[in-house]
Amino acid sequence: MKQLEEYIKEMGKDVDLDEFNLKESQLKLPAIKHKWVGRLIRHKNELERYNTNRDNMIKQIAQEVIDQATYQVTLLTAQKAAEKHPSIKQINDSIREQKLIIEFLEKGERIFGGMGFDIKNIIEIMKLETL
């Protein structure tokens, strides 16, 4: 969860708008969007790798359970036993963390998508205040 905390802090800085950094923020907005979308895609790719790794490990551990059993064990029973293996539990934790990060990045993507409108509205308010 350390990475999520870092992302939260960094995104907070990227969405910080005030009268003094408005133009700079508008000019940097495409690059900021690119940075966060890139991270989203990388985490989705990482989630896919974890899922594939999890499936392969379950098959491998299930086969070990079947081979080491003193009585006949069905594949389904061996797979259920494999789900309780510490390495599978660790991968499951990593999968949950990736899903949470992906959810955060998807919501951040929506925020950055609306920032152009927010900046435009701020400029309109500033124009009205100078009248």
PyMOL CGO cylinders between C-alpha atoms (Angstrom):
from pymol import cmd
from pymol.cgo import CYLINDER

trace = [
    CYLINDER, 0.00, 0.00, 0.00, 3.05, 2.22, 0.13, 0.3, 1, 1, 1, 1, 1, 1,
    CYLINDER, 3.05, 2.22, 0.13, 2.82, 2.81, -3.61, 0.3, 1, 1, 1, 1, 1, 1,
    CYLINDER, 2.82, 2.81, -3.61, -0.83, 3.84, -3.34, 0.3, 1, 1, 1, 1, 1, 1,
    CYLINDER, -0.83, 3.84, -3.34, 0.05, 6.36, -0.64, 0.3, 1, 1, 1, 1, 1, 1,
    CYLINDER, 0.05, 6.36, -0.64, 2.78, 7.81, -2.86, 0.3, 1, 1, 1, 1, 1, 1,
    CYLINDER, 2.78, 7.81, -2.86, 0.34, 8.05, -5.77, 0.3, 1, 1, 1, 1, 1, 1,
    CYLINDER, 0.34, 8.05, -5.77, -2.21, 9.82, -3.58, 0.3, 1, 1, 1, 1, 1, 1,
    CYLINDER, -2.21, 9.82, -3.58, 0.35, 12.44, -2.54, 0.3, 1, 1, 1, 1, 1, 1,
    CYLINDER, 0.35, 12.44, -2.54, 1.65, 12.89, -6.08, 0.3, 1, 1, 1, 1, 1, 1,
    CYLINDER, 1.65, 12.89, -6.08, -1.80, 13.20, -7.60, 0.3, 1, 1, 1, 1, 1, 1,
    CYLINDER, -1.80, 13.20, -7.60, -2.68, 15.76, -4.94, 0.3, 1, 1, 1, 1, 1, 1,
    CYLINDER, -2.68, 15.76, -4.94, 0.19, 17.90, -6.20, 0.3, 1, 1, 1, 1, 1, 1,
    CYLINDER, 0.19, 17.90, -6.20, -0.83, 17.40, -9.84, 0.3, 1, 1, 1, 1, 1, 1,
    CYLINDER, -0.83, 17.40, -9.84, -4.40, 18.59, -9.24, 0.3, 1, 1, 1, 1, 1, 1,
    CYLINDER, -4.40, 18.59, -9.24, -3.46, 21.57, -7.08, 0.3, 1, 1, 1, 1, 1, 1,
    CYLINDER, -3.46, 21.57, -7.08, -4.73, 24.69, -8.84, 0.3, 1, 1, 1, 1, 1, 1,
    CYLINDER, -4.73, 24.69, -8.84, -4.55, 28.32, -7.82, 0.3, 1, 1, 1, 1, 1, 1,
    CYLINDER, -4.55, 28.32, -7.82, -4.42, 31.71, -9.51, 0.3, 1, 1, 1, 1, 1, 1,
    CYLINDER, -4.42, 31.71, -9.51, -0.64, 31.64, -9.80, 0.3, 1, 1, 1, 1, 1, 1,
    CYLINDER, -0.64, 31.64, -9.80, -0.14, 28.21, -11.38, 0.3, 1, 1, 1, 1, 1, 1,
    CYLINDER, -0.14, 28.21, -11.38, -3.22, 28.17, -13.61, 0.3, 1, 1, 1, 1, 1, 1,
    CYLINDER, -3.22, 28.17, -13.61, -1.45, 28.69, -16.93, 0.3, 1, 1, 1, 1, 1, 1,
    CYLINDER, -1.45, 28.69, -16.93, 1.34, 26.30, -16.02, 0.3, 1, 1, 1, 1, 1, 1,
    CYLINDER, 1.34, 26.30, -16.02, -1.20, 23.67, -14.98, 0.3, 1, 1, 1, 1, 1, 1,
    CYLINDER, -1.20, 23.67, -14.98, -3.12, 24.06, -18.23, 0.3, 1, 1, 1, 1, 1, 1,
    CYLINDER, -3.12, 24.06, -18.23, 0.06, 23.66, -20.27, 0.3, 1, 1, 1, 1, 1, 1,
    CYLINDER, 0.06, 23.66, -20.27, 1.20, 20.60, -18.29, 0.3, 1, 1, 1, 1, 1, 1,
    CYLINDER, 1.20, 20.60, -18.29, -2.21, 18.90, -18.26, 0.3, 1, 1, 1, 1, 1, 1,
    CYLINDER, -2.21, 18.90, -18.26, -1.65, 16.67, -21.33, 0.3, 1, 1, 1, 1, 1, 1,
    CYLINDER, -1.65, 16.67, -21.33, 1.68, 15.45, -19.94, 0.3, 1, 1, 1, 1, 1, 1,
    CYLINDER, 1.68, 15.45, -19.94, 0.13, 14.80, -16.53, 0.3, 1, 1, 1, 1, 1, 1,
    CYLINDER, 0.13, 14.80, -16.53, -2.73, 12.83, -18.10, 0.3, 1, 1, 1, 1, 1, 1,
    CYLINDER, -2.73, 12.83, -18.10, -0.19, 10.80, -20.07, 0.3, 1, 1, 1, 1, 1, 1,
    CYLINDER, -0.19, 10.80, -20.07, 1.79, 10.01, -16.93, 0.3, 1, 1, 1, 1, 1, 1,
    CYLINDER, 1.79, 10.01, -16.93, -1.24, 8.72, -15.02, 0.3, 1, 1, 1, 1, 1, 1,
    CYLINDER, -1.24, 8.72, -15.02, -2.71, 6.76, -17.93, 0.3, 1, 1, 1, 1, 1, 1,
    CYLINDER, -2.71, 6.76, -17.93, 0.68, 5.12, -18.43, 0.3, 1, 1, 1, 1, 1, 1,
    CYLINDER, 0.68, 5.12, -18.43, 0.71, 4.07, -14.79, 0.3, 1, 1, 1, 1, 1, 1,
    CYLINDER, 0.71, 4.07, -14.79, -2.83, 2.73, -15.08, 0.3, 1, 1, 1, 1, 1, 1,
    CYLINDER, -2.83, 2.73, -15.08, -1.90, 0.56, -18.05, 0.3, 1, 1, 1, 1, 1, 1,
    CYLINDER, -1.90, 0.56, -18.05, 1.26, -0.70, -16.35, 0.3, 1, 1, 1, 1, 1, 1,
    CYLINDER, 1.26, -0.70, -16.35, -0.72, -1.73, -13.26, 0.3, 1, 1, 1, 1, 1, 1,
    CYLINDER, -0.72, -1.73, -13.26, -3.35, -3.47, -15.39, 0.3, 1, 1, 1, 1, 1, 1,
    CYLINDER, -3.35, -3.47, -15.39, -0.54, -5.38, -17.09, 0.3, 1, 1, 1, 1, 1, 1,
    CYLINDER, -0.54, -5.38, -17.09, 0.97, -6.25, -13.72, 0.3, 1, 1, 1, 1, 1, 1,
    CYLINDER, 0.97, -6.25, -13.72, -2.43, -7.47, -12.48, 0.3, 1, 1, 1, 1, 1, 1,
    CYLINDER, -2.43, -7.47, -12.48, -2.68, -9.75, -15.52, 0.3, 1, 1, 1, 1, 1, 1,
    CYLINDER, -2.68, -9.75, -15.52, 0.77, -11.17, -14.76, 0.3, 1, 1, 1, 1, 1, 1,
    CYLINDER, 0.77, -11.17, -14.76, -0.22, -11.83, -11.13, 0.3, 1, 1, 1, 1, 1, 1,
    CYLINDER, -0.22, -11.83, -11.13, -3.40, -13.62, -12.25, 0.3, 1, 1, 1, 1, 1, 1,
    CYLINDER, -3.40, -13.62, -12.25, -1.47, -15.77, -14.74, 0.3, 1, 1, 1, 1, 1, 1,
    CYLINDER, -1.47, -15.77, -14.74, 1.20, -16.53, -12.15, 0.3, 1, 1, 1, 1, 1, 1,
    CYLINDER, 1.20, -16.53, -12.15, -1.50, -17.42, -9.59, 0.3, 1, 1, 1, 1, 1, 1,
    CYLINDER, -1.50, -17.42, -9.59, -3.22, -19.82, -12.00, 0.3, 1, 1, 1, 1, 1, 1,
    CYLINDER, -3.22, -19.82, -12.00, 0.07, -21.51, -12.88, 0.3, 1, 1, 1, 1, 1, 1,
    CYLINDER, 0.07, -21.51, -12.88, 1.08, -21.85, -9.23, 0.3, 1, 1, 1, 1, 1, 1,
    CYLINDER, 1.08, -21.85, -9.23, -2.30, -23.34, -8.30, 0.3, 1, 1, 1, 1, 1, 1,
    CYLINDER, -2.30, -23.34, -8.30, -1.90, -25.95, -11.04, 0.3, 1, 1, 1, 1, 1, 1,
    CYLINDER, -1.90, -25.95, -11.04, 1.63, -26.73, -9.91, 0.3, 1, 1, 1, 1, 1, 1,
    CYLINDER, 1.63, -26.73, -9.91, 0.76, -26.96, -6.20, 0.3, 1, 1, 1, 1, 1, 1,
    CYLINDER, 0.76, -26.96, -6.20, -2.37, -29.00, -6.97, 0.3, 1, 1, 1, 1, 1, 1,
    CYLINDER, -2.37, -29.00, -6.97, -0.27, -31.48, -8.92, 0.3, 1, 1, 1, 1, 1, 1,
    CYLINDER, -0.27, -31.48, -8.92, 2.18, -31.71, -6.00, 0.3, 1, 1, 1, 1, 1, 1,
    CYLINDER, 2.18, -31.71, -6.00, -0.75, -32.40, -3.64, 0.3, 1, 1, 1, 1, 1, 1,
    CYLINDER, -0.75, -32.40, -3.64, -2.01, -35.15, -5.93, 0.3, 1, 1, 1, 1, 1, 1,
    CYLINDER, -2.01, -35.15, -5.93, 1.47, -36.69, -6.27, 0.3, 1, 1, 1, 1, 1, 1,
    CYLINDER, 1.47, -36.69, -6.27, 2.17, -36.61, -2.52, 0.3, 1, 1, 1, 1, 1, 1,
    CYLINDER, 2.17, -36.61, -2.52, -1.25, -37.77, -1.32, 0.3, 1, 1, 1, 1, 1, 1,
    CYLINDER, -1.25, -37.77, -1.32, -1.47, -41.21, 0.24, 0.3, 1, 1, 1, 1, 1, 1,
    CYLINDER, -1.47, -41.21, 0.24, -5.00, -41.58, -1.12, 0.3, 1, 1, 1, 1, 1, 1,
    CYLINDER, -5.00, -41.58, -1.12, -6.64, -40.58, -4.38, 0.3, 1, 1, 1, 1, 1, 1,
    CYLINDER, -6.64, -40.58, -4.38, -7.33, -36.83, -4.54, 0.3, 1, 1, 1, 1, 1, 1,
    CYLINDER, -7.33, -36.83, -4.54, -9.41, -35.17, -7.23, 0.3, 1, 1, 1, 1, 1, 1,
    CYLINDER, -9.41, -35.17, -7.23, -8.02, -32.22, -9.12, 0.3, 1, 1, 1, 1, 1, 1,
    CYLINDER, -8.02, -32.22, -9.12, -10.73, -29.94, -7.72, 0.3, 1, 1, 1, 1, 1, 1,
    CYLINDER, -10.73, -29.94, -7.72, -9.89, -30.94, -4.12, 0.3, 1, 1, 1, 1, 1, 1,
    CYLINDER, -9.89, -30.94, -4.12, -6.17, -30.46, -4.78, 0.3, 1, 1, 1, 1, 1, 1,
    CYLINDER, -6.17, -30.46, -4.78, -6.82, -27.00, -6.25, 0.3, 1, 1, 1, 1, 1, 1,
    CYLINDER, -6.82, -27.00, -6.25, -8.85, -26.00, -3.19, 0.3, 1, 1, 1, 1, 1, 1,
    CYLINDER, -8.85, -26.00, -3.19, -5.98, -27.16, -0.99, 0.3, 1, 1, 1, 1, 1, 1,
    CYLINDER, -5.98, -27.16, -0.99, -3.54, -25.19, -3.15, 0.3, 1, 1, 1, 1, 1, 1,
    CYLINDER, -3.54, -25.19, -3.15, -5.60, -22.01, -2.56, 0.3, 1, 1, 1, 1, 1, 1,
    CYLINDER, -5.60, -22.01, -2.56, -4.54, -22.18, 1.10, 0.3, 1, 1, 1, 1, 1, 1,
    CYLINDER, -4.54, -22.18, 1.10, -0.84, -22.34, 0.29, 0.3, 1, 1, 1, 1, 1, 1,
    CYLINDER, -0.84, -22.34, 0.29, 1.13, -19.32, 1.65, 0.3, 1, 1, 1, 1, 1, 1,
    CYLINDER, 1.13, -19.32, 1.65, 2.52, -18.38, -1.77, 0.3, 1, 1, 1, 1, 1, 1,
    CYLINDER, 2.52, -18.38, -1.77, -1.02, -18.26, -3.22, 0.3, 1, 1, 1, 1, 1, 1,
    CYLINDER, -1.02, -18.26, -3.22, -2.18, -16.13, -0.30, 0.3, 1, 1, 1, 1, 1, 1,
    CYLINDER, -2.18, -16.13, -0.30, 0.72, -13.75, -0.96, 0.3, 1, 1, 1, 1, 1, 1,
    CYLINDER, 0.72, -13.75, -0.96, -0.20, -13.48, -4.65, 0.3, 1, 1, 1, 1, 1, 1,
    CYLINDER, -0.20, -13.48, -4.65, -3.84, -12.90, -3.69, 0.3, 1, 1, 1, 1, 1, 1,
    CYLINDER, -3.84, -12.90, -3.69, -2.73, -9.99, -1.49, 0.3, 1, 1, 1, 1, 1, 1,
    CYLINDER, -2.73, -9.99, -1.49, -0.75, -8.55, -4.39, 0.3, 1, 1, 1, 1, 1, 1,
    CYLINDER, -0.75, -8.55, -4.39, -3.76, -8.93, -6.68, 0.3, 1, 1, 1, 1, 1, 1,
    CYLINDER, -3.76, -8.93, -6.68, -5.99, -7.09, -4.20, 0.3, 1, 1, 1, 1, 1, 1,
    CYLINDER, -5.99, -7.09, -4.20, -3.42, -4.29, -3.93, 0.3, 1, 1, 1, 1, 1, 1,
    CYLINDER, -3.42, -4.29, -3.93, -3.17, -3.97, -7.72, 0.3, 1, 1, 1, 1, 1, 1,
    CYLINDER, -3.17, -3.97, -7.72, -6.96, -3.82, -8.04, 0.3, 1, 1, 1, 1, 1, 1,
    CYLINDER, -6.96, -3.82, -8.04, -7.10, -1.02, -5.47, 0.3, 1, 1, 1, 1, 1, 1,
    CYLINDER, -7.10, -1.02, -5.47, -4.37, 0.94, -7.25, 0.3, 1, 1, 1, 1, 1, 1,
    CYLINDER, -4.37, 0.94, -7.25, -6.16, 0.44, -10.59, 0.3, 1, 1, 1, 1, 1, 1,
    CYLINDER, -6.16, 0.44, -10.59, -9.41, 1.70, -9.10, 0.3, 1, 1, 1, 1, 1, 1,
    CYLINDER, -9.41, 1.70, -9.10, -7.61, 4.79, -7.77, 0.3, 1, 1, 1, 1, 1, 1,
    CYLINDER, -7.61, 4.79, -7.77, -5.93, 5.45, -11.12, 0.3, 1, 1, 1, 1, 1, 1,
    CYLINDER, -5.93, 5.45, -11.12, -9.22, 5.06, -13.02, 0.3, 1, 1, 1, 1, 1, 1,
    CYLINDER, -9.22, 5.06, -13.02, -10.89, 7.59, -10.74, 0.3, 1, 1, 1, 1, 1, 1,
    CYLINDER, -10.89, 7.59, -10.74, -7.88, 9.88, -11.13, 0.3, 1, 1, 1, 1, 1, 1,
    CYLINDER, -7.88, 9.88, -11.13, -8.19, 9.60, -14.90, 0.3, 1, 1, 1, 1, 1, 1,
    CYLINDER, -8.19, 9.60, -14.90, -11.75, 10.94, -14.62, 0.3, 1, 1, 1, 1, 1, 1,
    CYLINDER, -11.75, 10.94, -14.62, -10.54, 13.81, -12.46, 0.3, 1, 1, 1, 1, 1, 1,
    CYLINDER, -10.54, 13.81, -12.46, -7.87, 14.78, -14.98, 0.3, 1, 1, 1, 1, 1, 1,
    CYLINDER, -7.87, 14.78, -14.98, -10.42, 14.48, -17.78, 0.3, 1, 1, 1, 1, 1, 1,
    CYLINDER, -10.42, 14.48, -17.78, -12.51, 17.18, -16.10, 0.3, 1, 1, 1, 1, 1, 1,
    CYLINDER, -12.51, 17.18, -16.10, -9.63, 19.45, -15.17, 0.3, 1, 1, 1, 1, 1, 1,
    CYLINDER, -9.63, 19.45, -15.17, -9.78, 21.30, -18.48, 0.3, 1, 1, 1, 1, 1, 1,
    CYLINDER, -9.78, 21.30, -18.48, -13.33, 22.36, -17.67, 0.3, 1, 1, 1, 1, 1, 1,
    CYLINDER, -13.33, 22.36, -17.67, -12.34, 23.25, -14.13, 0.3, 1, 1, 1, 1, 1, 1,
    CYLINDER, -12.34, 23.25, -14.13, -9.53, 25.47, -15.37, 0.3, 1, 1, 1, 1, 1, 1,
    CYLINDER, -9.53, 25.47, -15.37, -11.88, 27.14, -17.86, 0.3, 1, 1, 1, 1, 1, 1,
    CYLINDER, -11.88, 27.14, -17.86, -14.40, 27.81, -15.08, 0.3, 1, 1, 1, 1, 1, 1,
    CYLINDER, -14.40, 27.81, -15.08, -11.70, 29.28, -12.84, 0.3, 1, 1, 1, 1, 1, 1,
    CYLINDER, -11.70, 29.28, -12.84, -10.63, 31.61, -15.65, 0.3, 1, 1, 1, 1, 1, 1,
    CYLINDER, -10.63, 31.61, -15.65, -14.25, 32.71, -16.16, 0.3, 1, 1, 1, 1, 1, 1,
    CYLINDER, -14.25, 32.71, -16.16, -14.60, 33.44, -12.45, 0.3, 1, 1, 1, 1, 1, 1,
    CYLINDER, -14.60, 33.44, -12.45, -11.36, 35.43, -12.51, 0.3, 1, 1, 1, 1, 1, 1,
    CYLINDER, -11.36, 35.43, -12.51, -12.68, 37.46, -15.48, 0.3, 1, 1, 1, 1, 1, 1,
    CYLINDER, -12.68, 37.46, -15.48, -15.91, 38.23, -13.61, 0.3, 1, 1, 1, 1, 1, 1,
    CYLINDER, -15.91, 38.23, -13.61, -13.98, 39.30, -10.53, 0.3, 1, 1, 1, 1, 1, 1,
    CYLINDER, -13.98, 39.30, -10.53, -11.96, 41.83, -12.55, 0.3, 1, 1, 1, 1, 1, 1,
    CYLINDER, -11.96, 41.83, -12.55, -15.07, 43.54, -13.96, 0.3, 1, 1, 1, 1, 1, 1,
]
cmd.load_cgo(trace, "trace")
